[in-house]
Amino acid sequence: MPFLLGETDEGIPLWADMAKNPHLLVAGSSGSGKSVFLHNIIYNAFQFNDLDLYLVDTKLVEFAQYINYKSVINVAQSYNDAINVLENLYEIMETRYEYLKRYKLSSIEENPKLFNKILFVIDEAADLMLADKSRQFEKLLIKLAAKSRAAGIYIVLATQRPSVDVI
């Protein structure tokens, strides 16, 4: 899954294979370009017919424009919506592991046509972590991140505060 991420300092296009770099942490202060980068990743994803998008935007401003795009499955706009998406993705992951087991595969990469890949993009993860009094969001995200790559689920997490109380 080659994604054009931007340019190097020398003006050379910078490409990354999301399947080989399945989870990204995007961090930076307000105005540093995180949102532009996330939009770039989302637009890259639209180039693939076998990629589904799940987006979380609790600010209700960054991803609302993608609600009716064909490959966008869900745009979560609240903490509870985000929990529902995480629970759904966890179930999808577990189902995919059953398929992989049935076909004696260790990863989607061994048969990329088995099912669509999933890109899960979370904007402002710090807001969700701070609202996560029961730690349900954190626990689900950790479980998903720990084994989702083999199931073809890739995570992009963005935050202004990449501190220990958030990540």
HUNOR-V170228 format. One record per residue. N is the residue number from 1. OMEGA is omega as a letter, one per 30 degrees, with the letter a starting at -180 (NA if undefined). NEAR is the number of other ideal C-beta (glycine too) atoms within 12 Angstrom. Layout:
# HUNOR-V170228
n omega near
N OMEGA NEAR
N OMEGA NEAR
This chain:
# HUNOR-V170228
n omega near
1 a 29
2 l 18
3 l 32
4 a 21
5 a 26
6 l 19
7 l 12
8 l 11
9 a 7
10 l 7
11 l 8
12 l 11
13 a 13
14 a 19
15 l 17
16 l 22
17 a 18
18 l 33
19 l 27
20 l 16
21 a 20
22 a 32
23 a 26
24 l 30
25 l 24
26 a 30
27 l 25
28 a 19
29 l 12
30 l 15
31 a 9
32 l 16
33 l 18
34 a 32
35 l 26
36 l 19
37 l 28
38 l 39
39 l 27
40 l 26
41 a 40
42 l 34
43 l 23
44 a 29
45 a 36
46 a 20
47 a 19
48 l 26
49 a 13
50 a 20
51 l 34
52 a 29
53 l 40
54 a 40
55 l 41
56 a 46
57 a 36
58 l 33
59 l 26
60 a 19
61 a 16
62 a 29
63 a 35
64 a 19
65 a 17
66 a 31
67 a 18
68 l 11
69 a 20
70 a 14
71 l 26
72 a 29
73 a 27
74 l 30
75 l 33
76 a 37
77 l 26
78 l 19
79 a 28
80 l 19
81 a 25
82 l 39
83 l 28
84 l 22
85 l 38
86 l 37
87 l 24
88 l 25
89 l 39
90 l 32
91 l 20
92 l 29
93 a 33
94 l 21
95 l 20
96 l 31
97 l 26
98 l 16
99 l 22
100 l 25
101 a 15
102 a 12
103 l 17
104 l 10
105 l 22
106 a 15
107 l 26
108 a 33
109 l 22
110 l 16
111 a 18
112 a 17
113 a 14
114 l 23
115 l 24
116 l 25
117 a 36
118 l 40
119 a 43
120 a 49
121 l 47
122 l 49
123 l 38
124 l 35
125 a 41
126 l 32
127 l 26
128 l 37
129 l 32
130 l 20
131 a 22
132 a 25
133 a 11
134 a 13
135 l 16
136 l 22
137 a 36
138 a 27
139 l 18
140 a 32
141 l 33
142 l 21
143 a 23
144 a 37
145 a 30
146 a 18
147 a 24
148 a 33
149 a 31
150 l 28
151 l 38
152 l 39
153 a 44
154 a 41
155 l 41
156 a 39
157 a 38
158 l 42
159 l 32
160 a 26
161 l 23
162 a 20
163 a 13
164 l 8
165 l 13
166 a 25
167 NA 23
